[in-house]
Amino acid sequence: MRAVIQRVSHASVTANGVPRGEVGLGLMVLLGIEDADGAEDISWLCRKIVGLRIFSDVEGVMNLSVVDVGGGILLVSQFTLMASTQKGNRPSYLRASKPALAEPLYEQMVQELGRELGKPVATGLFGADMQVSLVNDGPVTIWVDTKNRE
């Protein structure tokens, strides 16, 4: 799994003209899933996301997690994170899981991330063409790949 995690002051997602999810202070997480991903990747990534100390404390030091600041999480599936750009100018998405495998893993991620956060996670609409709006606070953007844990 690959995740792009952004610290936001506000983020929202719309699909088919319908608002789907929204958070104020918190994290915008874009998630890519590949066939090799499973429950262990989900658990590790959920703990990593909620534990990241990327919010400022009273002294202005990034020392607090999303849980510490009472923030929310907006999770949006994004198969393009699995793109390969090694050959030519047209990205290959062969590494991205097909919806039949990816959607159940995404739903499992939503549930486990909510448990780790201690409240429901806002989401987009899996597989839909979505419009994402956010205000990246900092900016702070972190890229995490569960296959690069060490």
ROSE-4610 file (N, C-alpha, C; in Angstrom, 1 decimal, always signed):
// ROSE-4610
residu = [M/M/M/R/R/R/A/A/A/V/V/V/I/I/I/Q/Q/Q/R/R/R/V/V/V/S/S/S/H/H/H/A/A/A/S/S/S/V/V/V/T/T/T/A/A/A/N/N/N/G/G/G/V/V/V/P/P/P/R/R/R/G/G/G/E/E/E/V/V/V/G/G/G/L/L/L/G/G/G/L/L/L/M/M/M/V/V/V/L/L/L/L/L/L/G/G/G/I/I/I/E/E/E/D/D/D/A/A/A/D/D/D/G/G/G/A/A/A/E/E/E/D/D/D/I/I/I/S/S/S/W/W/W/L/L/L/C/C/C/R/R/R/K/K/K/I/I/I/V/V/V/G/G/G/L/L/L/R/R/R/I/I/I/F/F/F/S/S/S/D/D/D/V/V/V/E/E/E/G/G/G/V/V/V/M/M/M/N/N/N/L/L/L/S/S/S/V/V/V/V/V/V/D/D/D/V/V/V/G/G/G/G/G/G/G/G/G/I/I/I/L/L/L/L/L/L/V/V/V/S/S/S/Q/Q/Q/F/F/F/T/T/T/L/L/L/M/M/M/A/A/A/S/S/S/T/T/T/Q/Q/Q/K/K/K/G/G/G/N/N/N/R/R/R/P/P/P/S/S/S/Y/Y/Y/L/L/L/R/R/R/A/A/A/S/S/S/K/K/K/P/P/P/A/A/A/L/L/L/A/A/A/E/E/E/P/P/P/L/L/L/Y/Y/Y/E/E/E/Q/Q/Q/M/M/M/V/V/V/Q/Q/Q/E/E/E/L/L/L/G/G/G/R/R/R/E/E/E/L/L/L/G/G/G/K/K/K/P/P/P/V/V/V/A/A/A/T/T/T/G/G/G/L/L/L/F/F/F/G/G/G/A/A/A/D/D/D/M/M/M/Q/Q/Q/V/V/V/S/S/S/L/L/L/V/V/V/N/N/N/D/D/D/G/G/G/P/P/P/V/V/V/T/T/T/I/I/I/W/W/W/V/V/V/D/D/D/T/T/T/K/K/K/N/N/N/R/R/R/E/E/E]
num = [1/1/1/2/2/2/3/3/3/4/4/4/5/5/5/6/6/6/7/7/7/8/8/8/9/9/9/10/10/10/11/11/11/12/12/12/13/13/13/14/14/14/15/15/15/16/16/16/17/17/17/18/18/18/19/19/19/20/20/20/21/21/21/22/22/22/23/23/23/24/24/24/25/25/25/26/26/26/27/27/27/28/28/28/29/29/29/30/30/30/31/31/31/32/32/32/33/33/33/34/34/34/35/35/35/36/36/36/37/37/37/38/38/38/39/39/39/40/40/40/41/41/41/42/42/42/43/43/43/44/44/44/45/45/45/46/46/46/47/47/47/48/48/48/49/49/49/50/50/50/51/51/51/52/52/52/53/53/53/54/54/54/55/55/55/56/56/56/57/57/57/58/58/58/59/59/59/60/60/60/61/61/61/62/62/62/63/63/63/64/64/64/65/65/65/66/66/66/67/67/67/68/68/68/69/69/69/70/70/70/71/71/71/72/72/72/73/73/73/74/74/74/75/75/75/76/76/76/77/77/77/78/78/78/79/79/79/80/80/80/81/81/81/82/82/82/83/83/83/84/84/84/85/85/85/86/86/86/87/87/87/88/88/88/89/89/89/90/90/90/91/91/91/92/92/92/93/93/93/94/94/94/95/95/95/96/96/96/97/97/97/98/98/98/99/99/99/100/100/100/101/101/101/102/102/102/103/103/103/104/104/104/105/105/105/106/106/106/107/107/107/108/108/108/109/109/109/110/110/110/111/111/111/112/112/112/113/113/113/114/114/114/115/115/115/116/116/116/117/117/117/118/118/118/119/119/119/120/120/120/121/121/121/122/122/122/123/123/123/124/124/124/125/125/125/126/126/126/127/127/127/128/128/128/129/129/129/130/130/130/131/131/131/132/132/132/133/133/133/134/134/134/135/135/135/136/136/136/137/137/137/138/138/138/139/139/139/140/140/140/141/141/141/142/142/142/143/143/143/144/144/144/145/145/145/146/146/146/147/147/147/148/148/148/149/149/149/150/150/150]
x = [+0.8/+0.0/+0.9/+0.4/+1.1/+0.1/+0.6/-0.3/+0.4/-0.3/+0.2/-0.7/+0.0/-0.6/-0.4/-1.4/-1.2/-1.9/-1.2/-1.8/-2.6/-3.9/-4.8/-5.5/-5.9/-6.9/-8.3/-8.4/-9.7/-9.5/-10.4/-10.3/-11.7/-12.1/-13.4/-13.3/-14.2/-14.2/-15.7/-15.9/-17.1/-17.1/-18.1/-18.2/-19.5/-19.5/-20.7/-21.5/-20.8/-21.5/-22.1/-21.9/-22.4/-21.3/-21.4/-20.4/-20.3/-19.1/-19.0/-18.3/-17.3/-16.6/-15.9/-15.7/-15.1/-14.5/-13.4/-12.8/-12.3/-12.2/-11.5/-10.1/-9.6/-8.2/-8.0/-7.0/-6.7/-5.8/-6.1/-5.3/-6.1/-5.5/-6.1/-5.2/-5.7/-4.9/-5.4/-4.5/-4.7/-4.1/-4.8/-4.4/-4.4/-3.2/-3.1/-2.9/-3.5/-3.5/-3.0/-2.1/-1.6/-1.9/-1.8/-2.2/-1.5/-0.3/+0.5/+0.1/-0.9/-1.3/-2.3/-2.2/-3.2/-3.4/-3.9/-4.3/-3.1/-1.9/-0.8/-0.4/-0.5/-0.2/-1.2/-2.5/-3.5/-3.2/-3.0/-2.7/-1.5/-0.4/+0.8/+0.6/-0.1/-0.3/-1.3/-2.3/-3.3/-2.5/-1.7/-1.0/+0.0/+0.6/+1.6/+0.9/-0.3/-1.0/-1.5/-2.1/-2.6/-1.5/-0.4/+0.8/+1.7/+1.6/+2.6/+2.5/+3.6/+3.6/+3.9/+2.9/+3.1/+2.3/+1.7/+1.0/+1.8/+1.7/+2.6/+2.0/+3.0/+2.6/+2.6/+2.4/+2.3/+3.6/+4.7/+6.0/+6.3/+5.4/+5.6/+6.4/+6.6/+7.3/+6.4/+6.6/+5.8/+6.0/+5.1/+5.2/+3.9/+2.8/+1.5/+0.9/+0.1/-0.5/-1.9/-2.6/-3.9/-4.9/-4.6/-5.4/-5.2/-3.9/-3.6/-4.4/-4.6/-5.2/-6.7/-7.2/-8.7/-9.1/-8.2/-8.4/-9.2/-9.5/-10.2/-9.3/-9.8/-9.1/-10.1/-9.7/-10.4/-9.6/-10.1/-9.4/-10.0/-9.2/-9.6/-8.8/-9.4/-8.7/-8.2/-6.9/-6.3/-5.3/-5.8/-5.0/-3.8/-3.8/-2.7/-1.4/-1.6/-0.4/+0.5/+0.0/+0.7/+1.3/+1.3/+1.8/+3.2/+3.6/+5.0/+5.3/+6.3/+6.6/+8.0/+8.5/+9.9/+10.0/+9.0/+9.1/+8.1/+8.6/+7.7/+7.1/+6.1/+5.4/+4.0/+3.5/+2.2/+2.4/+1.9/+2.1/+1.4/+2.0/+1.4/+0.8/-0.4/-1.1/-1.2/-0.4/-0.4/-0.3/+0.5/+0.7/-0.5/-1.4/-2.6/-3.6/-4.1/-5.1/-6.4/-7.0/-8.3/-9.4/-10.5/-11.5/-12.0/-12.1/-12.6/-11.7/-10.4/-9.5/-9.3/-9.2/-8.9/-10.0/-11.2/-12.3/-12.5/-12.5/-12.6/-11.4/-10.2/-9.1/-9.3/-9.8/-10.1/-11.1/-12.2/-13.2/-12.7/-11.8/-11.1/-10.3/-9.6/-8.7/-9.6/-10.7/-11.6/-12.0/-12.4/-12.8/-11.7/-10.6/-9.5/-8.9/-8.8/-8.4/-9.3/-10.6/-11.6/-11.4/-11.1/-10.8/-9.6/-8.5/-7.3/-7.5/-8.3/-8.5/-9.5/-10.4/-11.4/-12.6/-12.8/-14.0/-14.1/-15.3/-15.4/-14.5/-14.0/-13.2/-14.1/-13.9/-14.6/-13.9/-14.8/-14.2/-14.8/-14.1/-14.6/-15.5/-15.7/-16.5/-15.5/-15.3/-14.3/-14.6/-13.6/-13.6/-14.3/-14.8/-15.4/-14.5/-14.9/-14.2/-14.5/-13.5/-13.8/-13.1/-13.6/-12.9/-12.6/-11.3/-10.8/-10.3/-10.7/-10.3/-9.6/-8.5/-7.9/-7.0/-6.8/-5.9/-4.8/-3.6/-2.5/-1.9/-1.8/-1.3/+0.1/+0.9/+2.4/+3.2/+3.2/+2.6/+3.4/+2.6/+3.2/+2.6/+3.5/+3.1/+4.1/+3.5/+4.4/+4.0/+4.9/+4.7/+5.1/+4.2/+4.5/+4.2/+5.1/+4.8/+5.0/+4.1/+4.2/+5.2/+5.7/+6.8/+8.1/+8.2/+9.5/+9.4/+9.2/+9.1/+10.4/+11.5/+12.8/+13.6]
y = [-1.2/+0.0/+1.2/+2.2/+3.5/+4.5/+5.5/+6.5/+7.9/+8.9/+10.2/+10.9/+11.4/+11.9/+13.4/+14.2/+15.7/+16.2/+17.1/+17.8/+18.9/+18.9/+19.9/+20.7/+21.9/+22.7/+22.4/+21.9/+21.6/+20.7/+19.7/+18.9/+18.3/+18.2/+17.6/+16.9/+16.0/+15.2/+15.2/+15.3/+15.2/+14.2/+13.4/+12.4/+12.5/+12.6/+12.7/+14.0/+15.0/+16.2/+16.2/+15.1/+14.9/+14.9/+15.8/+15.8/+14.4/+13.9/+12.6/+12.6/+13.4/+13.4/+14.7/+15.1/+16.4/+16.3/+17.0/+17.1/+18.6/+19.0/+20.3/+20.0/+20.4/+20.1/+18.6/+18.1/+16.7/+16.3/+15.1/+14.5/+14.1/+14.4/+14.0/+12.8/+11.6/+10.5/+9.9/+9.9/+9.2/+7.9/+6.8/+5.4/+4.6/+4.0/+3.1/+1.7/+0.7/-0.7/-1.5/-2.5/-3.5/-4.9/-5.8/-7.2/-7.8/-7.4/-8.0/-7.5/-6.6/-6.0/-6.9/-6.8/-7.6/-6.9/-7.7/-7.3/-6.7/-7.3/-6.8/-5.4/-5.1/-3.8/-2.8/-3.2/-2.3/-1.9/-2.9/-2.6/-1.7/-2.0/-1.2/+0.2/+0.4/+1.7/+2.5/+1.9/+2.6/+3.1/+2.3/+2.7/+3.9/+3.8/+4.8/+6.1/+6.1/+7.3/+8.0/+7.3/+8.0/+8.4/+7.7/+8.0/+9.1/+9.5/+10.5/+11.8/+12.2/+13.4/+14.6/+15.1/+16.1/+17.4/+17.5/+18.7/+19.4/+20.7/+21.5/+21.6/+21.5/+21.7/+23.2/+23.5/+24.9/+25.7/+25.0/+25.6/+25.7/+25.2/+25.2/+24.1/+23.0/+21.9/+20.8/+20.2/+19.1/+17.9/+17.8/+16.8/+16.1/+16.4/+15.9/+15.1/+14.1/+13.3/+13.8/+13.3/+13.6/+13.3/+12.3/+11.9/+13.0/+13.4/+14.4/+15.7/+16.1/+17.4/+17.2/+16.0/+15.8/+15.9/+15.7/+15.9/+14.8/+15.0/+13.9/+13.4/+12.4/+11.8/+11.7/+12.1/+11.9/+10.9/+9.8/+8.7/+8.6/+8.7/+8.6/+7.6/+6.6/+5.6/+6.3/+6.0/+6.5/+5.5/+4.8/+3.8/+4.3/+5.6/+6.2/+6.3/+6.1/+6.1/+4.9/+3.9/+2.7/+2.8/+3.9/+4.1/+3.8/+3.2/+3.1/+4.0/+4.8/+5.8/+5.6/+4.4/+4.0/+4.1/+3.7/+3.6/+4.6/+5.4/+6.3/+7.4/+8.0/+9.1/+8.8/+7.6/+7.1/+6.2/+6.6/+5.7/+4.4/+3.4/+2.0/+1.8/+1.2/+1.0/-0.5/-1.3/-2.8/-3.2/-2.4/-2.8/-2.5/-1.7/-1.3/-2.5/-2.8/-3.9/-3.6/-4.6/-4.4/-4.2/-3.5/-3.2/-4.4/-5.6/-6.7/-7.1/-6.8/-7.1/-5.8/-4.7/-3.4/-2.9/-3.0/-2.4/-3.0/-4.3/-4.9/-4.5/-4.4/-3.9/-2.4/-1.6/-0.2/-0.1/-0.9/-0.9/-1.3/-2.3/-2.8/-1.7/-1.0/+0.2/+1.2/+1.6/+2.6/+2.2/+0.9/+0.5/+0.5/+0.0/-0.1/+1.3/+2.1/+3.5/+4.2/+4.0/+4.6/+4.1/+2.8/+2.3/+2.9/+3.0/+3.6/+5.1/+5.8/+7.2/+7.5/+6.5/+6.7/+7.4/+7.5/+8.1/+7.7/+7.9/+7.5/+8.3/+7.7/+8.3/+8.7/+10.0/+10.4/+9.8/+9.5/+8.9/+9.5/+9.1/+9.4/+8.2/+8.1/+7.0/+6.1/+4.9/+4.0/+3.8/+4.0/+3.8/+4.9/+6.0/+7.1/+8.1/+8.9/+10.1/+11.2/+11.6/+12.5/+13.8/+14.8/+16.1/+16.3/+16.5/+16.7/+18.1/+18.7/+20.0/+20.0/+20.7/+20.7/+22.0/+22.3/+23.3/+22.6/+22.4/+21.8/+22.7/+22.3/+23.2/+23.0/+24.0/+23.9/+24.4/+23.8/+22.5/+21.3/+20.3/+19.0/+17.9/+17.2/+16.0/+14.9/+13.7/+12.6/+11.4/+10.7/+9.6/+8.3/+7.3/+6.1/+4.9/+3.9/+2.7/+1.5/+0.7/-0.4/-1.5/-1.4/-2.3/-1.8/-0.6/+0.1/+0.4/-0.6/-0.3/-0.1/-0.5/-0.4/+0.7]
z = [+0.0/+0.0/+0.0/-0.7/-0.7/-0.2/+0.6/+1.1/+0.9/+0.5/+0.5/+1.6/+2.7/+3.8/+3.9/+3.9/+4.0/+5.2/+6.0/+7.1/+6.5/+6.9/+6.3/+7.4/+7.0/+7.9/+7.4/+6.2/+5.6/+4.4/+4.2/+3.0/+2.8/+1.5/+1.1/-0.2/-0.4/-1.7/-2.2/-3.5/-4.2/-5.2/-5.4/-6.5/-7.2/-8.5/-9.3/-8.8/-8.4/-8.0/-6.6/-5.9/-4.5/-3.5/-2.5/-1.4/-0.7/-0.6/+0.0/+1.4/+1.6/+2.9/+3.1/+4.3/+4.7/+6.1/+6.2/+7.5/+7.7/+8.9/+9.2/+9.5/+10.6/+11.0/+11.0/+10.3/+10.3/+9.1/+8.6/+7.6/+6.3/+5.2/+3.9/+3.5/+3.3/+3.0/+1.6/+0.7/-0.6/-0.6/-1.0/-0.8/-2.1/-2.4/-3.5/-3.0/-3.7/-3.2/-4.4/-4.0/-5.0/-4.5/-5.5/-5.2/-4.0/-3.7/-2.6/-1.2/-1.2/+0.1/+0.8/+2.1/+3.0/+4.3/+5.2/+6.6/+7.3/+7.2/+7.9/+7.4/+6.1/+5.6/+6.1/+6.2/+6.7/+8.1/+9.0/+10.4/+10.6/+9.9/+10.0/+9.6/+8.4/+7.9/+8.7/+9.2/+10.1/+11.4/+12.0/+13.2/+12.8/+11.7/+11.2/+11.0/+10.3/+10.0/+11.2/+12.2/+13.4/+14.3/+14.2/+15.1/+14.6/+13.4/+12.8/+13.6/+14.1/+14.9/+14.0/+13.3/+12.3/+12.6/+13.8/+14.2/+15.2/+15.2/+16.1/+17.5/+18.5/+19.9/+20.2/+21.5/+21.8/+21.6/+21.4/+21.1/+19.6/+18.8/+17.4/+16.8/+17.6/+17.2/+16.8/+15.6/+15.2/+16.1/+17.1/+18.1/+18.5/+17.8/+18.1/+16.9/+17.3/+16.2/+16.0/+15.0/+14.6/+15.8/+16.5/+17.7/+18.8/+19.0/+20.0/+19.8/+18.5/+18.2/+18.0/+18.1/+17.9/+16.5/+15.6/+14.1/+13.5/+12.2/+11.5/+10.4/+9.7/+8.5/+7.4/+6.2/+5.0/+4.1/+3.9/+3.1/+1.7/+0.7/-0.7/-1.4/-2.1/-2.9/-4.1/-4.5/-5.7/-6.3/-7.3/-7.9/-8.6/-9.0/-9.7/-8.9/-7.6/-6.7/-7.0/-7.7/-8.0/-9.4/-10.0/-11.4/-11.5/-12.6/-13.0/-14.2/-14.0/-15.0/-15.6/-15.5/-15.9/-17.5/-18.2/-19.6/-20.3/-21.2/-21.9/-21.1/-21.6/-21.0/-20.5/-20.8/-20.4/-19.2/-18.0/-16.8/-17.0/-16.4/-16.4/-15.0/-15.0/-13.8/-13.5/-14.1/-13.9/-12.5/-11.7/-10.3/-9.4/-9.8/-9.0/-9.1/-7.9/-7.8/-8.6/-9.1/-9.7/-8.6/-8.9/-7.9/-7.1/-7.7/-6.9/-5.7/-5.8/-4.7/-3.9/-4.5/-3.8/-3.0/-3.4/-2.7/-1.3/-1.2/+0.2/+1.1/+0.6/+1.4/+1.8/+0.8/+1.1/+2.3/+2.2/+3.2/+4.6/+4.5/+5.8/+6.3/+5.5/+5.9/+6.5/+6.0/+6.5/+7.9/+8.1/+9.5/+10.5/+10.1/+11.0/+11.4/+10.4/+10.6/+11.5/+11.4/+12.3/+13.8/+13.9/+15.2/+15.9/+15.1/+15.6/+15.9/+15.1/+15.3/+16.5/+16.7/+17.7/+17.3/+16.0/+15.4/+13.9/+13.3/+11.9/+11.0/+9.9/+8.9/+7.8/+7.3/+6.1/+4.9/+3.8/+2.6/+1.4/+0.3/-1.0/-1.5/-2.8/-3.3/-4.1/-3.7/-4.3/-5.8/-6.6/-8.0/-8.8/-8.1/-8.8/-9.3/-10.2/-10.6/-9.6/-8.8/-7.7/-7.8/-7.2/-7.1/-5.6/-5.4/-4.0/-3.9/-2.8/-2.4/-1.0/-0.9/+0.4/+0.6/+1.8/+2.2/+3.0/+2.3/+3.0/+3.9/+5.2/+6.3/+6.4/+6.1/+6.3/+5.1/+4.0/+3.7/+4.3/+4.7/+5.2/+4.4/+3.7/+2.9/+3.1/+3.5/+3.8/+2.9/+2.3/+1.4/+2.2/+2.3/+3.0/+2.1/+2.1/+1.3/+2.3/+2.4/+3.4/+3.0/+1.8/+1.3/+1.7/+2.2/+2.6/+4.1/+4.9/+6.4/+7.1/+6.5/+7.2/+6.7]
